[in-house]
Amino acid sequence: MVKNIDLKGTNVRAPCVTPIAYAVAVVLSSPVWAQPNSATTSAGTVVITGEGDKLGTGLIQQEDQARARSNVSRAAVEKALASSNPFQLIDLLPGVSTFSHDPTGMFGGGLQVRGFNSDQLGFTIDGVPVNDSGNFAVYPQEYTDAENLCQLTVTQGTVDIDSPHVGATTGNINIFTCDPELKQRTRVSQSVGSLGFRRSFVRFDTGKFAEDRATAFISYSNSFTEKWKGPGHAQRDHIDAKVRYDLGGGASVSTVLLWNKAINHNILSMSKAQLAQFGREWDYATSFVGHLQGGPGAQNEAGSTFPPYYRLSTNPFENAIVRINTIFPLNDKTTLKIDPYFWYGYGTGGSQQRNQSESQFLNTTTNVKNAQVDLNGDGDKLDNILISSSSVTRTHRPGVVVSINQVEGLHSLTYGVWYERAQHKQTGPGVLVNADGSPTDYWLRDGSAIRRPDGSLFQRRDYETISTASQVFVQDTYTVTPDKTIITLGLRTPKIERDFINRPNEGQSTPIGYEVVKTYSKVLPSLGLRHQLTKQDQLFAQVTQGFRAPPNFALDNYNIVNGKAVLSDTVKAETSTTVDVGYRYFGPVLTASATAFMIDYKNRQANGFDPELNKSSYVNVGGVKAKGLEFELGTRPINGLSAYASLSLNNTEIQNNLPFSATFQVPVAGKEFPLAPKQMAGLSVQYANGPGYLQLKAKRTGKMFTSLMNDEWADGYTVFDLNAGYRLGDLGFGKGLTLRFNVANLLDKEFMRASGSVINAKAITSGATTLKSAETVFYYLSAPRFTGITLSADF
């Protein structure tokens, strides 16, 4: 449904007061619940059976699920650079392809699993969905501190039955924070390294209190690093807190708070032609073009130059997550879980350098861009002025998951509901630019923003999306033969209603307001089998379906007909059917698994981003099929030596040509899907002796096509990392003094990864006729070798 709306004379403002202070109070005052399905454990001692240094350097566990799943334990996390983000921590797992914009992880990065982009996977932290509620994007640098992570799991081919997602075509990644310590402790660590990197971390654990029923911790970190090329930096402040309370009788409550505030200058991506012309060090401009002296007549300032000035290309963001996990045993066979949560986010990104005409502001009475504002204060309204303006996103996202686990004979039933209502405001305010090229407010807050003559805010865009998501889920795990065969039969029904409002704004060529309400839903069955051949040999298989609703910005695709907005294209939901068949071996020294998979996609989406136009693209490719093999193995230490290895083989094929015009289809059928390497391999080899360890890691990523036509690609590459550590013991009043040493990109390998894909990188012609012009692929380049040192101790 498309409903045109008239917003003449209105001025809609989002609240500017954040709920962070309230969230902190909630965490420190609320009781907290345990998570029976999570793998949380102590941050100080690894207690999960079969993990840690006992098996595969912490990168493999003995799984018993009827599906493919891989794990990273606390033992692996604690050896990584302290600032590492979750993408970096799971890089060696089968099916996983990651890229970091810098070695520290503070600038974020990209991720694909089996060729699925991160915005096609479901991400949760302690059960809270963290994919963007609008476009499902994931920003790994925002969520957690590595010191507080105890486990990360990657389910390559299916979404967990109770996962709160409407944007996961297949696969999910779960991140679990550690529980508070049972004894009082203060842990302090300091890291320094290349690129001016410095990071301070402190965590206080209360130990048991409230008659030994409760434990809690709170931690704070401050991080800083320079960019590896060009001027600029990233800085980040982060708080994690968790409280657990035992209610008795098996009942418990836990509350988690994650708060993050960061700002970084962007790192420029470039095309292959730009790389050849300008070299690897080319980045955002180091000098400001400057303002013109105001005066009589028109001053036309250079606003949209490329590349923009680095101070006008930043990514400030603040977010907070609060989650309360409650567990109530109703009887000896039935347990109730109630998990409410709240997600808050505010920030902007991309390039902010823009040019604004003083005579083209929106007249909110007529919805015509003819209102005038004297931006430079020279007494006229004839100028074109350089301003700072970009997309600002404000999100308020409450939700709840309620589930019951019930055991009846040989059946274990899990059923429940999920509900979420996300308010997602996306605006495009602007602020003036100082003489030195810095914006008057990097955060583009309302108090500093440029206003129209009537006092309303100037906006280059003005969306609001209310996304109401829900899901009913049920799963029966039937034990056919105890300790031998189980069958799982599941069903979930993800649904989302998007109420999308586009208000008249300066970014529209013809300002018009309209409202679109669209609902997307699907019933998704799953069937799984796990059979124990012997104590050491296990078979598993699963068939499941996935679903991803279109992103909210797909509803900003309209034409104006007779003065009204008409949605120009009905974007379809992406769906998939996945089959996993595998074998696991649990030996006294070796644990291994092999998985064969097949995936049938419908309405597969391809995404791209053009930094020069500062615009994302979204293409429905139609049907895509994929098949492949995934292997992983890990050994227990033999004379101090242990290892982990993975191998991934993935073959994709686009099934349909892509309609481009009434008379031409782009011939992509039979081509490989872009950004999905055919081969990947990971290796971690570790030697540990007494208080010291030395670990060498390697990741091979094969060639990746970067266009649907397969006419451009990024070459394959192999990267080595080195980790080492030594426990110095108790010195003075500090306990467990430990020194860690990390080297990223040990051999200083140069490579590139595409920021997105295009349809064709070379023009498609027929004789002298150009059927479709070429598009440009942009790439992020690898950062050079990085060295970091961390010293930590307990008090």
N, C-alpha and C positions, 0 to 999 in steps of 0.2 A: 504494500500500500504506500503510495506517495501522496502526502498531504502538503500543499503549499501553505506557508505561514507568513504572516505580516508582522514584522517586528519593528515597525516605525516608532522611533522615539524611545526604544528600550535600551537599557544598559545593563546587561547581565554580567555579574561579577562572581567569580568563584571565591569561596572563603579563603582568607590569607592566613588564618591561624592554624598551625599544624597540631595534630593530636599527639605529638611525641611526648610532651611532659605527662599527659594523661596515661599514655602507654607505659612509660617507665613506672608510674605509680601503680598501675595494674599489676605489672610483673612482680614488683617488690612486695606487694601486699596480698596477692592471690595465692591460693594453694595450687599445686601443680600435679599433673597426672603423668603416669608412666605410659610408654608406648609399646604395647606387646608385640607389634609387628615390626618395630624398628630394630636396628642393630646397635643402638646406642650403648655406650659403655664408658668407662672412666677415661678421662684424658691423660691420666698418668700411667695406667696399667692396662695393657691389652688383655682381655679376658675371654674373647670370643674363641670358641674351640676351632682349631685348625687354621687360624689366621695369623697375622703378624709375621715375625721372622721365622716362624715354624714352617711356613708354606709359601712358596712363590714370591718372596720378598714383600708380602702383604697385598698381592694383586690377584689372588685367587682364593676361593673357599670351596668346600665340598657342598655343592648345591643338591637339593632334592626336589626342586620344583618341576612341574610338567611343562617347562618352557625354558628358553635360553635366557640366562641372566649371568652377568659378570659383576665383580665386586672390587672395591678398593677399601682397605682397612686402615685403621689408625696407624699401624706400623709403617705403611707406605706414605701416608700423609705427612707424618712428622719428619720424614727425611727430605721432603721437598722444601724449596725456598719458602720462607714464612709467608710471603705475600701471594703465593700461588692461588689462582682462582679454580673453581671446580672443573672447568674445561681442561685446564692443564693437568689436573690430578687424574683424569680418566683417559688420558691420551693413548696409553698403551693397550687398552682393552680391545677385544675383537670387534670389528665393525665400526669403530670410532675413528673419526678424522677430525682433528682440531687444528686451529691456528691462533696464535696470540699476536696481538699488535706490538707487544714489547715483551721482554723476558720476565718482568716482574708480575705480569698479569693485571696490572692496575689500569690498563687501557682497554681491557676486554679482549674479545676475539670472536672466532667463528667455530661452529661445530656442525658436523654431519654424522649421522649413524645410519649405516646401510644406504647412504645417499640422501636420507631425509635431513633437511635443514633443522636447526634448533627450534625454529618457530613451527615445526611440524611434529615436535616431540612434547611430551608432557613433563614439566619440571615441578617438583615439590621440595620444600624444606620442612622437615618435621611434619609432613602431611599438608602443608599450605601450598596451594598453587601459586607459582611466581611468574608464569608466562604473562606477558602484557595482556590485559583484558581486551584491548582493541585489536592488535595485530599479532599477538601471541609471541612476540619477540622475547629473547632472554638476554639478560645483561649480567654475566657471571661475576664481574668485579664488584657488584653491589651487595651481595647477599650475606656473606659469612666471613669470619676469620678462620684460617686453616687450623689454628691451634685448638679450636673448639669443634672440629669435625671428627667424627669417629667412624663413619662409614658412608660410602657412596655406592649406589647400585645402578647398573645400567641393564634394563630389560630391552633387548634389541628389537624384538618383533611384536610385542604386545603391550597394551596398557593394563596396569593392575585393575582388577575388577572394581575397586572402590576409589580409584584415582579421580579427583575432581577436575576433569578436563573436558573441554569441548573443542580443543584445537590440536589434538594429538592424533595424527593419521595412523601412526604405529609407534610403539616404543615409549618408554618413560625413564626418567632419571630421578632417583630419590636421594636426597641428601639428609643425613641425620646428624644432629649436634650431640656432643657428649653430655652425659649426666654430670651433676655436681659431684665433687669428691666427698667421701665419707668423713675425712679428717680435714680440719682447718689448714689452709695452705694459701700462700701468695706466690704466684709464679710470675717472673719478670724475664723478658727477653729483649735484646737489642740487636738489630740487624743493620749492616752497612754494606755498600757494594758499589759497583760501577754505576756510571750515570748519576752520581750524587745520591744514590739510593740510601735511604735511612728509614728505619721503622722501629717504633717502640711499642711494646705490648705488655700489659699487666692484667692478671686475672686473680681475683680473690674468691676462694671457696670458704664458705662458713663452716663446713663440717656439719655434723648432726646437731640439731637444736629442736626445740619444741618437743621435749621428752623423746628425743631421738626419732621423731616422725618426719622431720623436714630436713632438707639440704638445699643449698642455693649457691650460685656463683654469679658474678658479674665481671665482665672484662672490658677493657678499652684498648684501642690501638690507634696510632697515628702514623701514617705512611706518606712518603714523598719520594718522587724520582723525576729526573729530567727525561725529556724525550730522547730517543736514540738518534733522531735526525731533526734538524731545525730547532728553533727556539720554542720554549714552552715546557710544561711539566704536568704532573698529576699529583694531587694531594688528596688524602682520604682520612676521615675520622669515622671510627666504627665502635659500636657497643653491642655486645651480646650479653644476655642474662637469662638465667633459668632457675626456676624454683620447683622442687618436688615435695609433695606431702602425702604421707601414707595415712589413709583414713581408717585402715584396719579392715580385716575380713577380705583382703584382696582388692579393696577399692583404693584408688589413688587419684591424685590430681597433679598436673604439672602445667606450668605457664612458661612460655618462651617469648623473649623480646629480642628482635634483631633490628638495629638502627644503623643507618649509613648516610653519611654526607660527604660528597666528593665533588671535585671539579678538575677537569683535565683539558688541556689543549689537544685538539685533534691531530692525528697523524695522516698526512696526505696520501691517498691512493693515486695511482697513475696508470696510464695506458702503456703498452709496449713501445709505442712511438715516442711518448713523453720520456720514458726511461732511456731510450736510445739517444734522445736529444739533450736531456738535462742531467741524466745520471741518477744514481740511487739516493743521493743526499737532497734532491729537490723536494721542497716542502712548502708550507704556507709562507707568504711574503714576510720578510723581516722588517720592512719599512712601511710606514703608514703613508697613504697617498696624500693625506692632509685635507683640511677644510679650506675653502676659498674665503677670502675676505668679503664679508657681507657689505652690501651697499646698493645703490640704485641699479635697476635692471636685474636680469636673471643671472644667477650663479648656478652653473650646472656641474655639480661635483661628481667625480667618478666613484660610483657606488659598487656596482657588481663586477669588479675586476676579478680575474682568476690568475693565480690562486689568491684568495682573500688574505688580508692581514691576519697574522696568527692570533692576535688578541681578540679577533672577531670570528674565531672558529673554536668554540669551547663547548664542553659538555658538562654543565653543572647538574647534579641530581641529588635529591634527598628522598629516602624511603624508609619505611618502618613496617615491621610485621609483628603482630601479637597473636599468639595462639594458646588456647587453653585446651588441654587434653584430659578428659575425664573418663574413668573406667569404673563401672559398677557391676560386680557379679550379682546377678539376680537369683541364681541358685548354682548348684555345683555343675550344671551343664550349660548355663546361659550367661553371657556377659554383654553388657550394654556399654557402648562408647559414644560420647558426645563431644565433638571437637569444633567449637566455634573459633573463628579467626577474623582478623582485620588486617588489610593491606592498605598502606598509604604511600603515595608517591607524588613528587613534584619535581619537574626539571625541564631542561631544554637540551638542544644539541644541534649538530650540523653546522652550517656556516651562517653567521648572523649579519654579514656585511651586505647591506641593501641600499638602494636608492629610492627615495620617496619624494614625489612632487608635492609642493606645498598647496597646489590647487586641485589635488585629486583625492581628497578625503571623502569618506562616505557621508552623504546627507541622510541621516536616519529618518527623515520625514518623507523624502521622495525615493530613497534607495538608489540614488544616483551619485556617482563619484565627482561631485563638483564643489564640495565644501572646501574651505581654505584655512590653513594654519600657518603662521609665520614661525618656522622652525628655527631659523638662525637669528631671529630678533633684529633683522635689518630694516624693518618697517614695511616690507612688501611681502607678497605671497606669490612670487614669480619663480622661485628657485627650485632646484632639484638637490636634495640634501642627503648626504650619506648618513644612514642611521644603523642601529643594531636591532635586528628583528629576526626571529625564527620561531619555530613551533614550540609551544609550551604545553606540557601535559600535566594535568592534575587528576589523580585517581583516588577515590574512596571506595574500598572494596570489602564489605563484610560478607561472611559466608559461614556455613556450618555443615559438617558431615556427621550424620547419626547412623550408627551401625550396630548390629547385634550378631554375635557369634554363638551358635547353638550346636551342641553335640548330641546327636540322637543315634545310638548304636554305632553303626559303621559310617554314618553320615556326619559331616561337619558342615553346617550351613552358615554362610555369611550373607547378610542382607541389610539394606539400609537405603538412605536417601542423602542427596547433596543438594544444597540450595545456595545461590550466590547472587548478589545484586551489585554490579559494578557501575559507578558513576565515573565516566571517563571524559573529561573536558580537554579539548585540544584547541588552543587558541594561537594567535600569531601576533602578540603585542610587539611594540618597538620602544626603544629608549634612544636618547641622544648619545653621540659619541664625543668623548673628550678630545682635547687637542693632541694628546699622545696616542690616540687611536683606541683607547680602552672604552668600553661602554660605561655609561654612568651606573649601570647595575647589571652584572653578569647574569643574574637570575631573572631579569626582565619582570620584576614584581610590579604590581599595580601602582604602588606609590611613586615609582619613578617613570611610569609609562607615559608615552605620548598620547594625548587625548584629542578628540575631535572638537569642533567649535561648541557642541552642545554638552561637552564634558564626558561623553562616553569614550571608551577605550578604542584607539586605533587597533585594527586587527587585520593581519594578512590572511588569516583563516579563523573560523569560529564554529567549531563542531562541538556537539555534545552527544555522547552515546550512552544510553542506559542499557547495559547488557544483563539480562536476567537469565541465569543459567540454572539448570536443575538436572538431576539424574536419579533414577531408581536402579539399584543393582542387587543381584542375587547370585550366589555361587554355591554349588553343592560339591564338596570333596568327598567322594565315596571310596572307602577303603575296601576294595574287592577282596584282597588277601592281605592280612596284617603283615607289615614289614616287607611287602613285596609289590603289590599293584594298587595304584590309586587312579581314579578317573575324576576329572573336574569338569563340571558343566556350569557355564556362567551366562549371564545376560545383563547388559547395562543399556540404559536408554538416555544418552546425552541429548540435551535440548537447550537451545539458546534463542532468546528473542532479543533482537537488536532494535532499539528505538533510537534512530539516528536523526539528529536535528542539525541542519546546516543553516546558520544565520547569515544574513547579508554582511559582506565584509569587503575590505579593500583588495583582497587577493583575487576576487572574482572579476573576470572581464565585464560581466553584466551582473551586478549584485542582485541576488535573489535568495529568499529563504524558503526552505522546504523541510518536510519531515518524512522519513521513510521508516516503516515498521516491517521487519522481516524476521521470520522464524525458521530455524534450521533444526532438524532432529533426525535421529536414526536409531533403530533397534539393532544392537550389536551382540550377537551370540558368540560364545567361545567354547571349545571342547579340547580337553587335554588328557594325556595319559602318561603315567610314569610307571615303569616296570623294573623291578630289581632282579636282574638275572642271577647274580651272585652278590656276596657282600662287597665285591670290588667292581662289578659291572652293572651299569644302569642304562636303560633306554628311556627316552621321553619324546613326546610329540604333542603338538598343539596346532589347532586351526582357530583363527580369530579374525574379527573384522574391526576396522578402525574408521574414524570419522573426524574431519576437521571442518568446522564452519568457516565461511569466508571472513577475512578480516573486516573491521568496520570501515576502513577507507575505501573498500570496494563499493560502498554505497554513496561515495562522492563521485560518481561517474554518471553524469546526466547531460541531457540536451535541453535547451529552452525552446518550447513549442507554444506559440500563441501566448507568450509571456509567462508560461508556467514551466516548472522543472519536471522533466520526464526522465526516469531512470533509463539509461541507454543500453544497459546490459544486465541481465539477471545472472549474477555469478553463482555458480553451483558449488556445493560442498565437495571437498575432496574425500574420497573413501578408499579403503584398501581391504584386501583379503590376504592374510599372511599364513603360511604353513611353515612350521618349524619341525624338523625331525632330527634327533640327536642321540649321542652316546656319551656316557661319562665313565671314567675309570678312577677308582679310589684305591691307590696302592700304598704300601708302607713308606715309599719314598716319593712317588710321583702321583699327582692328581692331574687329570686331563679331561678335556671335553671336545667333541666335534659336533657341529651343527650344520645341517643343510637347510636352506630356506628358499621359499618362492613367494613372491609378492605380486599381486595383481592390483594396480592402481586405477582408479577412475577419476577423471577431472584433476589430474596431477598439476600442481601449481609450480611455476618457476618464477623466481624473484630476482630483481636486479636493482642496482642503485647507481646513479650518475652524479658524481660529486660536483661536476660543473653546473648541472641544472639543479642540483640539490633535490633530486626527485627519485622516488622509488617506482619500480614497474612491477606489474603483476600479470602473468600470462597463464591462461588455462591451456595446458598442453594436451589434455585429453587422456587417453589410456597409455600407461607405461607398465611394462613387466620387468621384473628383476628376479634373478636367481643367483645363489652363491653358496659359499662354504665359509665357516668360521671355526678356527681351532684355537685353543689355549691350553697351556700346561704350566704347572709349577712344581718345583721340587722342594723337599725338606732339606735342611742343611746337612751336608756331608763334609766333615772336617772344616766347618765354617763356611762352605761355599753353597749357595743356593741360587736358583734362577727361575725366571718367568719368561714365557714366550707366547706370542699370539700371531696368527696369520689370518687374513681376510681376503676372500676372493668374491667379487661382485660384478655381475654382468647385467646391464640394463638395456632396454630397447623401447624406444618410443613407438607406439602402435599406429598413430594417426598423423596425417599431414595437418598443418596448422592453417586454418582459414585466415587470410589476410585481407582479401577484398572479394567483391562479387565474382571476379574472374580469375583469382589466383590464390592458390594454397602453397604455403612454404613447405617444400618437400623434406620434412624432418622424419617421416616414418622410416623405421629401421635404424635411426641414429641412436647413439648412446645418450643417456640423460646427463646433462652437465653437472659438474662438481661432485661426481661420484667416482672416485678412483677404482680401477679394476683390482688392484692389488695393494695391500698394506701389510706390514709386519712390525711387530714390536718385540723388544728384548730388554730384560733387566737382569743383570748378573751382579750378585753381591757376595762379598767376603766379610764375615764378621768374626772377630776374635776378641773375647773379653770386652773391654770398654770401647773398642773402636770398630768402625765398619767402613767399607769402601764399596760404592755402587756405581756401575756403568749402565746407562740406559741408551737405547737406540730406537729410532722410529723411521721406518721406510714408508713413504707415501708415493704411490705410483702416479703416472700421468693422468691429468684430469682435463677433459674438454670443458671449455668455458662458454660455449654457445650451443644452442639446440641444433644448429647445422653442422656441428663438429668441425668448423673451419678455423677455430683457434683453440689453443690449449695451454695449460701450464705444465712444464716438465716435472717429472718425478724427482724426488730428493730424499736424502737420508740425513737425519740430525742426531747427534750424540750429546748426551748430558752426563755430568759427573756429580755425584753426591758423596760426601764423606763426613764422618763425625767421630768425636771422641768424648767420652764421659770422664771429666777430670775429677769427679767425686766431690766430697764435702770440703769446702775451703772456707775458713772463718765461720761466719754466721750463715753462709749460703749452703744449701744442700743440692746435690745432684747437678753441680755445675757442668754444663755440656756445651761443647763447641761444634758447630756445624758449618760445612763448607759446600757451596753449590756453584756449579759452572753450567750455564745454559749455552747451547750451541757451541760445544767444545771445539769443534774444528772450524768455526767461523763460516759455516756454509751459507751461501747466498741462494735464495730461492724466492718464489712469489706464489701468492694465493689470491684468487679472484674474489673481489668484494661482492660479486653477484654474477649472474649469467645474462646473456642477451640471446636474441633469436638468431642473428647472423652477424658475424664479424667482417664478412666480405660481401660486397654488393651481389645481389642475385640478378642476373641478366638473361635476356633472350635476344641474341644478336646485339643490336645497338640499343635495345630497350632495357631500361633498368626497372625490374619488377619490384625490387625492394632494396632500398639503400642500406648501406652497412651501418651497424651499430658499434659502439666502442665499449670494449671490456676494460674495466679498471681493476688494478691489482694492489694488494698490500705486499710490501717487501719484508723479507726476513730481517730481524734485528741482528746485529753483530754479537760476538761472544760477550757474555756477561758473567761476572763473578760476584758472589755474595757470601757474607760471613754472618753467622748468628751465634750469640752467646746467651745462654739461658740458665736460670737457677731458681730454686724454690726457697722460700723463707717461712 
